[in-house]
Amino acid sequence: MTTVDAFSTDPDDAVPHTPAAAAEGRLHGTPPRTPGADLPEHPDFLWKDPEPKKAYDVVIVGGGGHGLATAHYLVKNHGITNVAVLEKGWLAGGNMARNTTLIRSNYLWDESAAIYEHSLKLWEGLEEDLGYPILFSQRGVLNLAHTLQDVRDSVRRVEANVLNGVDAEWLEPDEVRKVCPIVNTSSDIRYPVLGATYQPRAGIAKHDYVGWGFARRIDEAGVDIIQGCEVTGFLRDGNRVTGVRTTRGDIACGKVALAAAGSTSVLTDMLGLRVPIQSHPLQALVSELLEPVHPTIVMSNAVHVYVSQAHKGELVMGAGVDAYNGYGQRGAFHVIERQMAAAVELFPVFARAHLLRTWGGIVDTTPDASPIVGRTPYDNVFLNCGWGTGGFKATPGVGWVFADTIANDEPHPYAAPFSLDRFVTGRLVDEHGAAAVAH
Amino acid sequence: MQMIQCPWCGPREEVEFHYGGQAHVPYPSEPAALSDEEWAHYLFFRDNTRGLYAERWSHSSGCRKWFNAVRDTVTYRFHATYRPDEPRPVTA
């Protein structure tokens, strides 16, 4: 089960040159691949749709990537299989279905680099682990610098990455052009490209397949994936939660793990637990299908857009969150307009591409732009939230450390810096503007 | 694009405004008496209401004054805007 990269330069990966085409002299070098040719067939069987049992050892609230990955590593690393994943909608249909599929680990601070690099290493073996194609394509990410301060911050981040074992280099504008020829590196634009950081191991994966791959695996292992099941309250006994009230009845549980992204504070409010998160709409959009034109991922915080090209050929674009709080899974049009202006300035070749559709997810942002993972004041309630715009890339990594935290009743070393109490102790992991993040 | 009713300038387009988060969060009356936990809650913890939410906006491209609004965080519709010294109006 190998993933074929649409932009591979390996001749073995190329679409075979057919004799007919060769005879007609239509082929010069590697021909463009047919959009969608690399997508695997759907399997006959995905996962069961069981009725909830009366009780589970662990109930995970939220059937997105994080909840499913947590269940997977509870099974795989800790042998805990009496687990339910509750999802109010349908499996992986929230932010998991709405993200822009980017995976990278070039974060500034040691704490962030540790957890995101752990995740990237897991991504590199995830297809084999899940026995399911996820189309993980390590095509690299460029984070552009447009001002002298951007350049200094970027070079600093490259050095920090290298010290943390994360692959990173600084590229001058002519080197940027070699990696991605369609970036406008001329010096006479409003925000000229002064260089970029480059993480070659960064990439994209097909987010739906990631969700389905985890779901198939945990379903095989006996985990119940219960969809259309919204948590409406908690049953409590002092400092313990003994069960969850749901739209499909009460379910008793030994431990509760919250992995509900933008809806987390709706749940924690029911527990009387205050968390420092604010939910915001985050919009993304895709163009019509294009032949392969964009070989890598390009991000720019200064003019604020990020672009990659999906396996089928759509340009997938995103930017920062809409400024106001929101739960509506849509955002304002002027935010799209602004990011389109940035995209066309950086990539003049996109000027005539048609926008096909837009969508919005609800992300949970924190004051220091870092997630909250770990224990709560309740003995048996565990919290995973606050990933803001960066949750998808963390999926296997956070699943691993959250499962470990739940199983051992103490934070995994990679989770420990992201505790809820850091907002009281002051040990913030301030990634705002420091880590090429868009919040 | 939404039109937002500035209490001083009248209806203006959304792009003229800047968002300021939850409204009616008073500065501690006795700052020196606060524990670390109370300071943390004053600085970092805000309501994250699903539904009607009282919040601050600034008419940054207009009169540059701050005001308050009651807005639905699901529909994004503004139910009321009012001056900072006015109490939160009753809205439905």
Chai-1 contact restraints between the chains, C-beta under 6 A:
chainA,res_idxA,chainB,res_idxB,connection_type,confidence,min_distance_angstrom,max_distance_angstrom,comment,restraint_id
A,S265,B,N48,contact,1.0,0.0,6.0,A-B,restraint_1
A,V266,B,R50,contact,1.0,0.0,6.0,A-B,restraint_2
A,R274,B,F45,contact,1.0,0.0,6.0,A-B,restraint_3
A,P276,B,F44,contact,1.0,0.0,6.0,A-B,restraint_4
A,P276,B,F45,contact,1.0,0.0,6.0,A-B,restraint_5
A,Q278,B,N48,contact,1.0,0.0,6.0,A-B,restraint_6
A,S279,B,N48,contact,1.0,0.0,6.0,A-B,restraint_7
A,A323,B,Y19,contact,1.0,0.0,6.0,A-B,restraint_8
A,Y324,B,Y19,contact,1.0,0.0,6.0,A-B,restraint_9
A,N325,B,T73,contact,1.0,0.0,6.0,A-B,restraint_10
A,G326,B,T73,contact,1.0,0.0,6.0,A-B,restraint_11
A,Y327,B,R50,contact,1.0,0.0,6.0,A-B,restraint_12
A,Y327,B,T73,contact,1.0,0.0,6.0,A-B,restraint_13
A,Y327,B,V74,contact,1.0,0.0,6.0,A-B,restraint_14
A,G328,B,V74,contact,1.0,0.0,6.0,A-B,restraint_15
A,G328,B,Y76,contact,1.0,0.0,6.0,A-B,restraint_16
A,H334,B,M1,contact,1.0,0.0,6.0,A-B,restraint_17
A,H334,B,V15,contact,1.0,0.0,6.0,A-B,restraint_18
A,P367,B,F44,contact,1.0,0.0,6.0,A-B,restraint_19
A,F423,B,A40,contact,1.0,0.0,6.0,A-B,restraint_20
A,F423,B,F44,contact,1.0,0.0,6.0,A-B,restraint_21
A,V424,B,D36,contact,1.0,0.0,6.0,A-B,restraint_22
A,V424,B,E37,contact,1.0,0.0,6.0,A-B,restraint_23
A,V424,B,A40,contact,1.0,0.0,6.0,A-B,restraint_24
